[in-house]
Amino acid sequence: MSGHKQGSGPVTQTRHLTAGIMALFSVPVIVAALGYFVDIYDLILFSIVRVQSLRAMGLDGQELLDKGVFLLNMQMAGMLLGGIIWGVLGDKKGRVKILFGSIFLYSVANAANGFANSVGSYALWRFIAGIGLAGELGTGVTLVLEKLPREFRGYGTMVVATVGVTGAVLANFVAKHFDWRAAYFIGGGLGLLLLFLRIGVYESNMFRTLEEQGISRGDFLSLFTSKPRFFKYLHSILIGLPIWYCVGILITFSPEFAKALSVSGPVSAGEAVMFCYLGLVFGDFGSGFLSQYFKSRKKIVLFFLLLSTLIVALYFRLNNVTPSQFYLWCFAMGFAVGYWAIFVTIAAEQFGTNLRATVASTVPNFIRGTVIPITFLFKIAKDHLGILTGGAVVGVVCLIIAFYSLYRLEETFHKDLDYIEE
């Protein structure tokens, strides 16, 4: 890493503690948390209503899986593109403007999903929604990290992630009580309501200082022009592979896996998603708290990767369990991969202020976008090895890559973020 420090005056311990506690309950943290809440609601809603919505369009049987993979990949492709767009704009134009621009786009797009009458129109709006969804988390986390004192950064992202993932619980509740079209309309409405909270949210001092100094910002290509910087960026992405392997494969296609595992009754994808995200709530809270308690990001991510390995291995050994027991394992899996908050925090803390929003927006969306190659490999492995063996092989590959990438990253807990990348 290269860069130079921007000065900051000393403060007393008491004032620092008071300021940190107040910052945790500030409007930027609340907006980022609620924004991620709506983000997760909209992001995960498709996984919940996949079967219902596609059947309404006349699809059945194998098409439910095949077209479901296609639509999921369209959403993720949009997030890949959106991550770059919003990240660069977040560094160039400001975190707050981009935060609410992304909320507006995904709110409109998700409401439009409710009018889809064909797979083609469904795919188009999932793609556009994906672009919008890509900007919320990274921009919100960047704003929170830059506004909170160093000792409270982990708590801030813990609050954002813990509140945010409960959006999946609401998505499942709404999908159970409303038609799938109404569920999309509700998601769009929630996002538009969130825009009213924009009042009182201001840019971080770090960004405003760079803006006043006219320093170049948001140069996405610079992440690839330096070998050390590129590999730091790549490893920041790859430590999150197990999260979206579990959510994008094992949970999204839980009805198919449950059948192969001889679960004694039908399994609902919506229920599986809900229990997984309930686990994520506790996992994100636990991982965030533990990273603050032990003053380490890497050690806690290592623990959760080891736990993920154990839970995934046991998942594939389930046999003749009840649906309730299967959902319990979905909860356990969600807890095990509940290091999402630390994952995004590590990525943002690796880079200077002039690239931080670019990195924080692209990293989580690139890892979400890995669902595309993961599902591609899964389909190949499934066709040759069967759904269980094929799924397990893909999981082993994802976990090995994540362990290696974590090993290659530096610890960032005590890192001062007030610097720029040269």
VOZA-288335 format. One line per 8 residues: number of its first residue (from 1); their letters; for each residue z negated, y negated, x of N, C-alpha, C. Coordinates in steps of 0.2 Angstrom, whole numbers, plus 2048, in hexadecimal, padded with zeros to 3 digits. Atoms other than C-alpha are relative to their C-alpha. Layout:
<atoms>
NUM = a = Z,Y,X,Z,Y,X,Z,Y,X ~ ...
</atoms>
This chain:
<atoms>
1 = msghkqgs = 800,806,804,800,800,800,800,7FA,804 ~ 800,806,7FD,804,7EF,806,7FE,7FA,7FB ~ 801,806,805,7FE,7DE,7FF,7FB,7FB,803 ~ 805,805,7FE,7F2,7CF,801,7FC,7FF,7FA ~ 805,801,805,7E3,7CB,7F8,800,7F9,7FD ~ 800,806,803,7E1,7BD,7EC,7F8,7FF,7FF ~ 807,801,800,7D0,7B5,7ED,7FC,800,7F9 ~ 805,801,806,7C1,7B6,7E0,7F9,7FF,803
9 = gpvtqtrh = 807,802,7FE,7B0,7AE,7E1,7FB,805,7FE ~ 805,7FB,801,7A0,7B8,7E2,7FC,7FE,7FA ~ 804,801,806,795,7BA,7D2,7FA,804,801 ~ 807,7FD,800,783,7BF,7D0,801,807,7FC ~ 800,7FA,803,780,7D1,7CB,7FE,800,7F8 ~ 802,800,807,778,7CC,7BA,806,7FD,7FC ~ 7FA,803,803,787,7C1,7B6,805,804,7FF ~ 7FA,7FB,800,793,7CE,7BB,7FF,805,7FB
17 = ltagimal = 802,7FB,805,78A,7DB,7B0,801,7FD,7F9 ~ 7FF,803,807,78A,7CF,7A1,807,7FF,7FE ~ 7F9,802,801,79C,7CA,7A3,803,807,7FF ~ 7FD,7FA,801,7A1,7DC,7A4,7FF,803,7F9 ~ 801,7FD,807,798,7E2,794,803,7FC,7FB ~ 7FC,804,805,79F,7D3,78B,807,801,800 ~ 7F9,7FF,800,7B0,7D7,791,802,806,7FC ~ 7FF,7F9,803,7AF,7E9,78A,801,7FF,7F8
25 = fsvpviva = 800,801,807,7AD,7E1,779,805,7FA,7FE ~ 7FC,806,801,7BA,7D3,77B,806,802,7FC ~ 7FA,7FF,805,7CA,7D1,770,805,804,804 ~ 7FB,7FC,7FC,7D6,7D8,77E,7FF,807,800 ~ 801,7F9,800,7CD,7E8,77F,800,803,7F9 ~ 7FF,7FD,807,7CC,7EA,76C,807,800,7FE ~ 7F9,800,802,7DE,7E5,76A,804,806,803 ~ 7FD,7FA,7FD,7E3,7F2,777,7FE,806,7FD
33 = algyfvdi = 803,7FA,802,7D8,7FF,770,804,802,7F9 ~ 7FD,7FF,806,7DF,7FD,75E,808,800,800 ~ 7F8,7FF,7FF,7F1,7FB,764,801,807,802 ~ 7FF,7F9,7FE,7EF,80C,76D,7FF,805,7FA ~ 802,7FC,806,7E7,813,75D,807,800,7FB ~ 7FA,800,804,7F7,80E,753,806,803,804 ~ 7FB,7FC,7FC,802,814,761,7FF,807,800 ~ 801,7F9,800,7FA,825,761,802,803,7F9
41 = ydlilfsi = 7FE,7FE,807,7FC,826,74E,807,801,7FF ~ 7F9,800,800,80E,822,74F,803,805,804 ~ 7FE,7FC,7FB,811,82C,75E,800,808,7FE ~ 802,7F9,801,809,83C,758,802,802,7F9 ~ 7FF,7FE,807,80E,83B,745,806,804,800 ~ 7FA,7FC,801,81F,843,748,7FE,807,801 ~ 803,7F9,7FE,816,853,750,7FD,803,7F9 ~ 804,7FE,806,80C,853,740,805,802,7FA
49 = vrvqslra = 7FC,7FF,806,81A,851,733,807,803,802 ~ 7F9,7FD,7FE,828,85A,73D,803,804,7FB ~ 7FE,7FA,805,829,869,731,802,7FD,7F9 ~ 7FF,803,807,827,85F,721,806,7FC,800 ~ 7FB,804,800,833,852,725,807,803,801 ~ 7F9,7FD,7FF,841,85D,72C,802,805,7FA ~ 7FF,7FC,806,83F,869,71D,803,7FB,7FA ~ 7FD,804,805,842,85A,712,807,7FE,801
57 = mgldgqel = 7F9,802,7FE,852,857,71B,805,806,800 ~ 7FC,7FA,801,858,869,717,800,805,806 ~ 800,7FB,7FB,853,872,727,7FB,805,7FF ~ 804,7FB,801,84A,882,729,800,805,806 ~ 800,7FA,7FA,846,891,735,800,7FD,807 ~ 7FF,802,7F9,84B,88F,747,801,7F8,801 ~ 7FE,807,800,852,87D,743,7FA,7FC,800 ~ 806,804,800,840,877,741,7FE,7FF,807
65 = ldkgvfll = 802,800,7F9,83C,87B,753,806,7FC,804 ~ 7FB,803,7FC,84D,876,75A,801,7F9,7FF ~ 800,807,802,84F,866,751,7FA,7FC,801 ~ 806,803,7FE,83D,862,754,800,7FE,807 ~ 800,802,7F9,83F,863,766,805,7FA,802 ~ 7FB,805,7FF,84F,858,765,7FD,7F9,7FE ~ 802,806,802,846,84B,75B,7FA,7FD,805 ~ 806,802,7FB,836,84B,767,803,7FE,806
73 = nmqmagml = 7FD,803,7F9,842,849,776,803,7F9,7FF ~ 7FE,807,802,84A,83A,76D,7FB,7FB,801 ~ 806,805,800,839,832,76B,7FE,7FF,807 ~ 802,800,7F9,835,836,77D,805,7FC,804 ~ 7FA,803,7FC,846,830,784,7FF,7F8,7FE ~ 801,807,801,842,81F,77B,7FA,7FD,803 ~ 806,803,7FC,831,81E,783,802,800,807 ~ 7FE,801,7F9,839,821,794,803,7F9,801
81 = lggiiwgv = 7FC,807,800,845,812,791,7FB,7FB,7FF ~ 805,805,802,837,808,789,7FB,7FE,805 ~ 805,801,7FB,82B,80B,797,802,7FB,805 ~ 7FD,804,7FB,837,803,7A3,800,7F9,7FE ~ 7FE,807,803,83C,7F4,798,7F9,7FC,7FF ~ 806,803,802,82A,7F0,792,7FC,7FF,807 ~ 804,800,7FA,822,7F3,7A3,803,7FA,805 ~ 7FD,805,7FD,82E,7E7,7AC,7FF,7F9,7FD
89 = lgdkkgrv = 801,806,803,82D,7DA,79F,7F8,7FE,800 ~ 807,801,800,81A,7DC,79F,7FE,7FC,807 ~ 801,804,7FA,81A,7D6,7B1,803,7FA,801 ~ 7FC,806,800,827,7C9,7AF,7FE,7FB,7FB ~ 801,805,806,823,7C1,79E,7F8,800,7FE ~ 807,800,802,810,7C6,79C,7FE,806,7FC ~ 803,7FA,803,805,7D4,796,800,7FF,7F8 ~ 801,801,807,801,7CC,785,807,800,7FC
97 = kilfgsif = 7FA,800,804,813,7C8,77F,803,807,7FF ~ 7FD,7FA,801,819,7D9,783,7FC,805,7FC ~ 804,7FB,804,80A,7E2,77B,801,7FF,7F9 ~ 7FE,801,808,80E,7DA,76A,807,801,7FF ~ 7F8,7FF,801,821,7DB,76C,801,808,7FF ~ 7FF,7F9,801,81F,7EE,76E,7FD,803,7FA ~ 803,7FF,807,813,7EF,75F,805,7FF,7FB ~ 7FC,802,806,81F,7E6,754,806,805,800
105 = lysvanaa = 7FA,7FC,800,82E,7F1,75A,7FE,807,7FD ~ 802,7F9,802,825,802,757,7FE,800,7F9 ~ 802,801,807,81E,7FC,747,806,800,7FB ~ 7FA,800,804,82F,7F8,73F,804,807,801 ~ 7FC,7F9,800,837,808,746,7FD,805,7FD ~ 803,7FB,803,82A,813,740,800,800,7F8 ~ 7FF,801,808,82B,80B,72E,807,803,7FE ~ 7F9,7FE,802,83E,80E,72F,800,808,800
113 = ngfansvg = 800,7F8,800,83A,821,733,7FF,802,7F9 ~ 802,7FE,807,834,822,721,806,800,7FC ~ 7FA,801,804,846,81E,71B,805,805,803 ~ 7FC,7FB,7FD,84E,82C,726,802,805,7FB ~ 7FE,7FB,805,859,838,71C,804,805,804 ~ 7FC,7FC,7FC,862,841,72A,7FD,801,807 ~ 802,7FF,7FA,85E,848,73B,802,7FB,805 ~ 7FD,805,7FC,869,83B,743,7FC,7F9,7FF
121 = syalwrfi = 804,806,801,860,82C,73B,7F9,801,802 ~ 807,7FF,7FE,84F,834,73E,800,7FF,808 ~ 800,800,7F8,854,836,751,801,7F9,802 ~ 7FF,807,7FE,85A,824,752,7F9,7FC,800 ~ 806,804,801,84A,81D,74B,7FA,803,804 ~ 805,7FD,7FB,83F,829,756,801,7FD,807 ~ 7FF,803,7F9,848,822,765,7FE,7F9,800 ~ 802,807,800,846,810,760,7F8,7FF,800
129 = agiglage = 808,800,800,833,814,75C,7FE,801,807 ~ 802,7FE,7F9,832,81C,76D,800,7FA,805 ~ 7FF,806,7FC,838,80C,775,7FA,7FB,7FF ~ 805,804,802,82B,802,76C,7F9,803,802 ~ 806,7FD,7FE,81D,80E,76F,7FE,800,807 ~ 800,800,7F9,820,80E,781,7FC,7FA,803 ~ 803,806,7FD,819,7FC,784,7F9,7FF,7FF ~ 807,802,802,808,7FD,77C,7FA,802,805
137 = lgtgvtlv = 805,7FD,7FB,7FD,808,787,800,7FC,806 ~ 800,803,7F9,802,802,798,7FF,7F9,800 ~ 802,807,800,802,7F0,794,7F9,7FE,7FE ~ 806,801,802,7F2,7F1,78B,7FB,802,805 ~ 804,7FD,7FB,7EA,7FB,799,800,7FA,806 ~ 800,805,7FA,7F0,7EE,7A6,7FC,7FA,7FE ~ 804,805,802,7E9,7E0,79C,7F9,801,800 ~ 807,7FF,800,7D8,7E8,79A,7FE,801,808
145 = leklpref = 802,7FF,7F9,7D7,7ED,7AD,800,7F9,804 ~ 7FF,807,7FD,7DC,7DB,7B2,7FA,7FB,7FE ~ 805,805,803,7CF,7D3,7A7,7F9,802,801 ~ 807,7FE,7FF,7C0,7DE,7AA,7FE,800,808 ~ 802,7FF,7F9,7B5,7DE,7BA,801,807,802 ~ 7FE,7FA,7FD,7B8,7EC,7C6,7FB,806,7FD ~ 805,7FB,802,7A8,7F6,7C1,801,802,7F9 ~ 800,7FF,807,7AD,7F6,7AF,807,802,7FE
153 = rgygtmvv = 7F9,7FE,801,7C0,7FA,7B0,800,807,7FC ~ 800,7FA,803,7BD,80C,7AC,7FE,801,7F9 ~ 802,800,807,7B3,809,79D,805,7FD,7FB ~ 7FB,804,805,7C0,7FD,796,806,805,7FE ~ 7FA,7FC,802,7CE,80A,797,7FD,806,7FC ~ 803,7FB,804,7C2,817,791,7FF,7FE,7F8 ~ 800,802,807,7BF,80D,781,807,800,7FD ~ 7F9,800,803,7D2,80A,77F,802,807,7FE
161 = atvgvtga = 7FD,7F9,801,7D6,81D,781,7FC,803,7FA ~ 804,7FC,805,7C7,823,776,802,7FE,7F9 ~ 7FE,802,806,7CB,818,768,807,801,7FE ~ 7F8,7FF,801,7DE,81A,76A,801,807,7FD ~ 7FE,7F9,802,7DF,82D,768,7FD,802,7FA ~ 802,7FE,807,7D5,82D,758,806,7FE,7FB ~ 7FA,802,804,7E6,826,751,803,807,7FE ~ 7FD,7FA,802,7EB,838,751,7FC,803,7FA
169 = vlanfvak = 804,7FD,806,7DD,83D,745,802,7FC,7FA ~ 7FE,804,806,7E2,82F,739,807,803,7FE ~ 7F9,7FE,802,7F4,835,73A,800,807,7FC ~ 801,7F9,803,7EF,847,735,7FD,7FF,7F9 ~ 803,801,806,7E4,840,727,806,7FD,7FB ~ 7FB,803,804,7F2,835,720,806,805,7FE ~ 7FB,7FB,801,7FF,843,722,7FE,805,7FB ~ 803,7FB,804,7F4,84F,718,800,7FD,7F9
177 = hfdwraay = 801,803,807,7F2,842,709,806,7FC,7FE ~ 7FA,803,802,803,83A,709,806,803,802 ~ 7FA,7FE,7FE,815,83E,70A,802,7FE,807 ~ 7FE,801,7F9,81D,83E,71B,803,7F9,801 ~ 7FD,807,800,827,82E,717,7FA,7FB,800 ~ 806,805,801,817,825,711,7FC,7FF,807 ~ 804,800,7FA,80E,82A,721,804,7FC,806 ~ 7FC,805,7FB,81C,821,72C,7FF,7F9,7FD
185 = figgglgl = 800,807,803,81B,812,720,7F9,7FD,802 ~ 807,802,7FE,808,811,723,7FF,7FF,807 ~ 800,802,7F9,80A,812,736,803,7FA,801 ~ 7FD,806,7FF,816,804,736,7FC,7FA,7FD ~ 805,805,803,80A,7FA,72B,7FA,7FE,804 ~ 806,800,7FC,7FB,7FD,736,802,7FC,807 ~ 7FE,804,7FA,805,7F6,745,801,7F9,7FF ~ 7FF,807,802,80B,7E6,73C,7F9,7FD,7FF
193 = lllflrig = 806,803,801,7F9,7E3,737,7FC,7FE,807 ~ 803,801,7FA,7F4,7E5,749,802,7F9,804 ~ 7FD,806,7FD,7FF,7D6,74E,7FB,7FA,7FF ~ 804,806,802,7F2,7CA,745,7FB,7FF,805 ~ 805,801,7FB,7E6,7CE,753,802,7FD,807 ~ 7FD,803,7FA,7F1,7C6,760,7FC,7F9,801 ~ 804,806,7FF,7E7,7B6,75D,7FA,801,804 ~ 806,7FF,7FC,7DA,7B4,76B,801,805,806
201 = vyesnmfr = 7FE,7FB,7FA,7E3,7C0,778,804,7FB,805 ~ 7FD,804,7FB,7E7,7B7,788,802,804,806 ~ 7FE,7FC,7FA,7F0,7BC,798,7FA,800,805 ~ 805,7FF,7FA,7E5,7C2,7A7,801,7FA,805 ~ 800,805,7FB,7E1,7B5,7B4,805,803,806 ~ 7FB,7FD,7FB,7EA,7C1,7C1,807,7FE,7FF ~ 7F9,801,802,7FA,7C0,7B8,802,7F8,800 ~ 7FE,807,800,7F9,7AD,7B5,800,7FD,807
209 = tleeqgis = 7FF,803,7F9,7F6,7AA,7C7,806,802,803 ~ 7FA,7FE,7FD,805,7B4,7CC,806,7FC,7FD ~ 7FB,803,803,80F,7AB,7BF,801,7F8,802 ~ 800,806,7FE,80A,79A,7C5,802,7FF,807 ~ 7FD,800,7F9,80E,79F,7D7,807,801,801 ~ 7F9,7FF,800,81F,7A4,7D2,802,807,804 ~ 7FF,7FA,7FC,81D,7B5,7DB,804,805,7FC ~ 7FC,7FC,803,82A,7C2,7D7,7FC,806,7FD
217 = rgdflslf = 804,7FB,803,824,7CF,7CA,805,804,7FC ~ 7FC,7FB,804,82A,7DE,7C1,806,803,803 ~ 7FA,7FE,7FC,836,7E4,7CE,800,808,800 ~ 800,7F9,801,838,7F6,7C7,803,804,806 ~ 7FD,7FD,7FB,844,7FB,7D5,7FC,801,807 ~ 804,800,7FA,837,7F7,7E2,7FC,806,801 ~ 804,7FA,800,82E,806,7DD,803,806,804 ~ 7FC,7FB,7FD,83C,810,7E5,803,7FE,807
225 = tskprffk = 7FD,802,7FA,840,806,7F4,7FB,801,806 ~ 805,7FE,7FB,830,80B,7FE,7FE,807,7FF ~ 802,7F9,801,82D,81D,801,7F9,801,7FE ~ 807,7FF,802,81A,81C,801,7FF,7FE,7F9 ~ 801,802,807,81B,812,7F1,803,804,7FB ~ 7FD,7FC,805,827,81D,7E8,7FC,807,7FF ~ 804,7FA,801,81C,82D,7EC,7FA,7FF,7FC ~ 806,802,804,80D,824,7E6,801,7FF,7F9
233 = ylhsilig = 7FE,800,807,816,820,7D6,801,806,7FD ~ 7FE,7FA,803,81D,831,7D4,7F9,804,7FF ~ 806,7FC,800,80C,839,7D7,7FB,7FE,7FA ~ 803,803,805,804,82D,7CB,802,803,7F9 ~ 7FD,7FD,806,810,834,7BD,7FE,807,7FF ~ 801,7F9,801,80E,846,7C1,7F9,803,7FF ~ 807,7FD,801,7FB,848,7C0,7FF,801,7F8 ~ 801,7FF,807,7FE,846,7AD,804,805,7FD
241 = lpiwycvg = 7FC,7FA,803,80A,855,7AB,7FC,804,7FB ~ 803,7FB,805,7FD,861,7A3,7FE,7FD,7FA ~ 802,803,806,7F8,854,796,806,801,7FB ~ 7FA,7FF,805,80A,854,78E,803,807,800 ~ 7FE,7F9,801,80D,866,792,7FC,803,7FA ~ 804,7FD,805,7FE,86A,787,802,7FD,7F9 ~ 7FF,803,807,801,85D,779,808,801,7FE ~ 7F9,7FF,802,814,85E,77A,803,807,7FE
249 = ilitfspe = 7FE,7F9,801,816,871,77A,7FB,804,7FC ~ 805,7FC,803,806,87A,776,7FE,7FE,7F9 ~ 803,802,807,800,86F,768,806,7FE,7FB ~ 7FA,802,805,811,868,761,803,806,7FD ~ 7FD,7F9,803,817,87A,75F,7FB,805,7FF ~ 805,7FC,801,807,881,75B,801,805,7FA ~ 7FF,7FB,805,80D,88A,74B,804,806,803 ~ 7FC,7FB,7FC,81A,894,756,7FB,804,805
257 = fakalsvs = 804,7FC,7FB,80D,898,763,7FA,804,7FC ~ 805,7FC,804,800,89D,756,803,806,7FD ~ 7FD,7FA,802,80C,8A9,74F,801,805,805 ~ 800,7FB,7FA,80F,8B1,760,7FA,803,802 ~ 806,7FE,7FE,7FD,8B2,763,7FC,804,7FB ~ 803,7FC,805,7FA,8BB,753,7FA,7FD,7FC ~ 805,804,804,7EF,8AE,74B,800,803,7F9 ~ 801,7FC,806,7E8,8B6,73B,803,7FC,7FA
265 = gpvsagea = 7FE,804,805,7EF,8A7,730,804,7FB,802 ~ 7FC,805,7FE,7FB,899,730,7FC,7FA,803 ~ 803,805,7FC,7F8,88B,73C,804,7F9,7FE ~ 7FD,806,801,7FC,879,738,801,7FC,806 ~ 7FF,804,7FA,804,86E,745,7FB,7FA,800 ~ 804,806,801,7FB,85F,73E,7F8,801,801 ~ 807,7FE,7FF,7EA,868,73E,7FF,801,808 ~ 801,7FF,7F9,7ED,86D,750,800,7FA,804
273 = vmfcylgl = 800,807,7FD,7F2,85B,755,7F9,7FD,7FF ~ 807,804,801,7E2,854,74D,7FB,803,804 ~ 806,7FD,7FC,7D6,861,756,801,7FE,807 ~ 7FF,801,7F9,7DF,85E,766,7FE,7F9,802 ~ 802,807,7FE,7DD,84B,765,7F9,7FE,7FF ~ 808,800,800,7CB,84D,75F,7FD,801,807 ~ 802,7FE,7F9,7C9,856,770,801,7FA,805 ~ 7FE,805,7FC,7D2,848,778,7FB,7FA,800
281 = vfgdfgsg = 805,805,801,7C6,83B,771,7FA,801,805 ~ 806,7FE,7FC,7B7,844,779,802,801,808 ~ 7FE,7FF,7F9,7C1,848,789,801,7F9,803 ~ 7FF,806,7FD,7C7,836,78C,7F9,7FC,801 ~ 807,803,800,7B5,830,788,7FC,803,806 ~ 803,7FC,7FB,7AE,83D,794,803,7FE,807 ~ 7FD,801,7F9,7BA,83B,7A2,7FF,7F8,802 ~ 801,807,7FE,7B9,828,7A1,7F9,7FE,802
289 = flsqyfks = 807,801,7FF,7A6,828,7A1,7FE,803,807 ~ 802,7FD,7FA,7A5,835,7AF,803,7FD,806 ~ 7FD,804,7FA,7B1,82B,7BA,7FC,7FA,802 ~ 805,806,7FE,7A5,81C,7B9,7FA,803,803 ~ 806,7FD,7FD,796,827,7BC,800,802,807 ~ 800,7FD,7F9,79C,830,7CB,805,7FB,805 ~ 7FD,805,7FC,7A6,820,7D1,807,804,803 ~ 7FA,7FC,7FD,7B6,82B,7D3,805,801,7FA
297 = rkkivlff = 7FA,7FE,804,7C7,82D,7CA,802,807,801 ~ 7FC,7FA,7FE,7CE,83B,7D4,7FB,806,7FE ~ 805,7FA,801,7BE,847,7D3,800,802,7F8 ~ 800,7FF,807,7BE,845,7C0,806,803,7FD ~ 7FA,7FE,802,7D0,848,7BE,801,808,802 ~ 800,7F9,7FD,7CF,858,7C9,7FC,804,7FC ~ 804,7FC,804,7C1,85E,7BE,804,802,7FA ~ 7FD,7FF,807,7CB,85C,7AE,807,804,801
305 = lllstliv = 7FB,7FC,7FF,7DA,864,7B6,7FE,807,801 ~ 803,7FA,7FF,7D0,873,7BB,7FE,803,7F9 ~ 802,7FE,807,7C9,874,7A9,806,801,7FC ~ 7FA,7FF,804,7DB,872,7A2,803,807,802 ~ 7FE,7FA,7FE,7E0,881,7AC,7FD,806,7FD ~ 804,7FA,804,7D2,88C,7A5,802,800,7F9 ~ 7FF,800,807,7D5,887,793,807,802,7FF ~ 7F9,7FE,801,7E8,889,794,801,808,801
313 = alyfrlnn = 7FF,7F9,7FF,7E6,89A,79C,7FC,804,7FA ~ 803,7FC,806,7DA,8A0,78E,803,7FF,7FA ~ 7FC,801,806,7E5,898,781,805,806,7FF ~ 7FA,7FB,800,7F3,8A5,786,7FD,807,7FF ~ 803,7FA,801,7E6,8B3,784,7FD,801,7F9 ~ 802,800,807,7E2,8AF,772,803,806,7FD ~ 7FD,7FB,803,7E5,8BE,767,7FC,801,7F9 ~ 803,7FE,807,7E2,8C1,754,7FA,7FB,7FE
321 = vtpsqfyl = 805,805,802,7D7,8B1,753,801,7FD,7F9 ~ 7FE,803,806,7D5,8A8,743,803,7F9,801 ~ 7FE,807,7FF,7DD,897,740,7FB,7FB,802 ~ 806,804,7FE,7CC,88F,741,7FE,800,808 ~ 801,7FE,7F9,7C9,897,752,806,7FD,805 ~ 7FA,803,7FC,7DB,891,758,7FF,7F9,800 ~ 801,808,800,7D7,87F,753,7FB,7FE,805 ~ 806,802,7FB,7C7,880,75D,803,800,807
329 = wcfamgfa = 7FD,800,7FA,7D2,884,76C,804,7FA,801 ~ 7FC,806,800,7DD,876,768,7FC,7FA,802 ~ 805,805,7FE,7CE,86B,769,7FE,800,807 ~ 802,7FF,7F9,7C8,872,779,806,7FE,805 ~ 7FA,802,7FC,7DA,870,780,800,7F8,801 ~ 800,808,800,7D9,85D,77B,7FB,7FD,804 ~ 805,802,7FB,7C9,85B,784,802,801,807 ~ 7FF,7FE,7FA,7CF,863,793,806,7FB,803
337 = vgywaifv = 7FB,805,7FD,7DE,857,795,7FF,7F9,7FE ~ 802,807,802,7D4,848,78F,7FF,7FC,806 ~ 801,805,7FA,7D6,83F,7A0,806,7FB,800 ~ 7FB,805,801,7E4,834,799,7FE,7F9,802 ~ 802,807,7FE,7DA,824,79B,800,7FF,808 ~ 801,800,7F9,7D6,828,7AD,807,800,803 ~ 7FA,7FF,7FD,7E8,82D,7B0,804,7F9,800 ~ 7FD,807,801,7EF,81C,7AA,7FD,7FB,805
345 = tiaaeqfg = 804,805,7FC,7E1,813,7B3,802,801,808 ~ 7FE,7FE,7F9,7E5,81C,7C4,807,7FD,802 ~ 7F9,803,7FF,7F7,817,7C2,800,7F8,801 ~ 801,807,7FF,7F3,805,7BF,7FD,7FD,806 ~ 804,802,7FA,7E7,804,7CD,803,801,806 ~ 7FC,7FF,7FA,7F3,80A,7D9,804,7FA,803 ~ 7FB,805,7FE,7FE,7FB,7D9,7FE,7F9,7FF ~ 802,807,800,7FD,7E8,7DB,802,7FD,7F9
353 = tnlratva = 7FF,804,806,7FD,7DB,7CD,807,7FF,7FE ~ 7F9,802,802,80F,7D7,7CE,804,806,7FE ~ 7FD,7F9,802,814,7EA,7CA,7FC,804,7FB ~ 805,7FC,804,805,7EF,7C0,802,802,7F9 ~ 7FE,7FE,806,80C,7EE,7AF,806,804,800 ~ 7FA,7FB,800,81C,7F6,7B4,7FE,807,801 ~ 802,7F9,7FF,813,805,7BB,7FC,802,7FA ~ 804,7FD,805,806,806,7AD,804,801,7FA
361 = stvpnfir = 7FB,7FE,806,814,806,7A0,804,805,801 ~ 7FB,7FB,7FF,820,811,7A8,7FC,807,802 ~ 803,7FA,7FE,814,81E,7AF,7FE,805,7FA ~ 802,7FC,806,80C,824,79E,807,802,7FC ~ 7FA,7FF,804,81E,823,796,804,805,804 ~ 7FC,7FB,7FC,826,82D,7A4,7FD,807,7FF ~ 803,7FA,801,819,83A,7A2,801,803,7F9 ~ 7FE,7FE,806,81C,83A,790,807,803,800
369 = gtvipitf = 7F9,7FE,7FF,82E,83B,794,802,807,803 ~ 7FF,7F9,7FD,82C,84B,79E,7FF,805,7FB ~ 800,7FB,806,82A,854,78D,807,802,800 ~ 7F9,7FE,801,83D,854,78E,802,806,805 ~ 7FF,7FA,7FC,83F,85F,79E,7FB,805,7FF ~ 805,7FB,801,82F,868,799,802,804,7FA ~ 7FE,7FC,806,836,86D,788,807,804,802 ~ 7FA,7FD,7FE,847,871,790,7FE,806,804
377 = lfkiakdh = 802,7FA,7FC,83E,87D,79D,7FD,805,7FB ~ 803,7FB,805,834,884,78E,805,804,7FC ~ 7FB,7FC,804,843,888,784,804,805,804 ~ 7FD,7FB,7FB,84B,891,793,7FC,805,801 ~ 805,7FB,7FF,83B,89A,797,7FF,804,7FA ~ 802,7FC,806,838,89F,785,806,804,7FF ~ 7FA,7FB,802,84A,8A6,783,800,806,805 ~ 800,7FB,7FB,848,8B0,793,7F9,805,800
385 = lgiltgga = 807,7FC,7FF,835,8B5,793,7FC,800,7F9 ~ 804,800,806,82F,8B2,781,7FC,7FA,800 ~ 804,807,801,825,8A3,77A,7FA,800,804 ~ 806,800,7FC,815,8A9,782,800,7FF,807 ~ 7FF,800,7F9,81A,8AD,793,804,7FA,803 ~ 7FC,806,7FE,827,89F,794,7FB,7FA,800 ~ 804,805,801,81A,893,78E,7FB,800,806 ~ 805,7FF,7FB,80D,899,79B,803,7FE,807
393 = vvgvvcli = 7FC,801,7FA,81A,898,7A9,801,7F8,801 ~ 7FF,807,800,81E,886,7A5,7F9,7FC,801 ~ 807,803,7FF,80B,882,7A4,7FE,800,808 ~ 802,7FF,7F9,808,889,7B6,803,7FB,804 ~ 7FC,805,7FC,816,87E,7BD,7FD,7F9,7FF ~ 803,806,801,80F,86F,7B5,7F9,7FF,803 ~ 807,801,7FD,7FD,872,7BB,800,800,808 ~ 800,800,7F9,802,876,7CD,803,7F9,802
401 = iafyslyr = 7FD,807,7FE,80C,865,7CE,7FB,7FB,7FF ~ 806,805,801,7FD,85B,7C7,7FB,801,805 ~ 805,800,7FB,7F1,862,7D3,802,7FD,807 ~ 7FD,803,7FA,7FC,85E,7E2,801,7F9,800 ~ 7FF,807,800,800,84D,7DC,7F9,7FC,800 ~ 807,803,800,7ED,849,7D9,7FE,800,807 ~ 802,7FF,7F9,7EA,84F,7EB,803,7FA,804 ~ 7FC,805,7FC,7F7,842,7F1,7FE,7F9,7FF
409 = leetfhkd = 802,807,802,7EF,833,7E8,7FA,7FD,804 ~ 806,803,7FD,7E2,827,7EF,7FB,7FF,7FA ~ 806,802,804,7D1,824,7E7,801,7F8,7FE ~ 7FF,807,802,7D2,813,7DD,7FA,7FD,7FD ~ 806,803,804,7C1,811,7D5,7FD,7F9,803 ~ 803,806,7FD,7BB,804,7E1,805,7FA,802 ~ 7FA,804,7FD,7CC,7FC,7E4,800,7F9,7FC ~ 7FF,806,802,7CE,7E9,7E2,807,7FF,7FD
417 = ldyiee = 7F9,800,803,7DD,7E6,7D6,803,7F9,801 ~ 7FD,807,7FF,7E0,7D3,7DB,804,800,806 ~ 7FC,800,7FA,7EE,7D6,7E7,807,801,7FD ~ 7F9,7FF,802,801,7D7,7E6,803,805,805 ~ 7FC,7FC,7FB,80E,7E3,7ED,805,7FC,803 ~ 7FB,804,7FC,818,7DC,7FB,807,804,800
</atoms>
